[in-house]
Amino acid sequence: MKYLVLTLILVLAYSVSQAQVDKLSGPRIGMTVVTPGSTSDYIQNSNRPGDEGWGNSTTSVVSQYGWQLETRFADGESMVGLVEWVFLVGGMERGLFLPSISSLFGMRSEKGLEAAFGPNISLSGFGMVVAAGFTIKSDKINIPINISFVPGKNLTYSNFYYDEVIEQYLVEEIPYNTGSRISLTVGFNIVK
């Protein structure tokens, strides 16, 4: 019963807050630089940990296309609180489907400067994203320009093999990094 009451309170609070919050959303395009690591291996050669030639990649660059949903809260005179959801698909120019979703919490100044951070999920796994940017205002159009950074993760690949000398299966632990991602995106929002 207490979960039902809590759920009703949260739904009502959300509904009331949404009635007072400006929503801004719009398309995003851009590019992502992926530093050497398993993600760049996959982008360049479709290699996965353990494949022949794995670990030989260099930095990769992929296009990004997507949509950002933005909700403003805690409007102040000089600062605004933000919650953003950014849905992107990268690598289409290479015939790849590289989705990523970020949920960001941050602030924007009255001059359009902003900073945010939050979780990110992509084919590289879960990570944290840090973003900064500014919005150019022109008549009834906002043009947001953002740069974001997702650090690479250190992981371990388990390589199973059979040792004929001792006649046993063994495991070799191979450390690797997924590679960091740095993205630059540009979009637009129409002012209502």
Beta strands, then each sheet from edge to edge (+ up, - down):
strand 1: 23-34
strand 2: 60-73
strand 3: 79-90
strand 4: 98-109
strand 5: 113-122
strand 6: 125-138
strand 7: 141-150
strand 8: 154-163
strand 9: 168-177
strand 10: 181-187
strand 11: 189-190
sheet 1: 11+ 7- 6+ 5- 4+ 3- 2+ 1- 10+
sheet 2: 8+ 9-
end
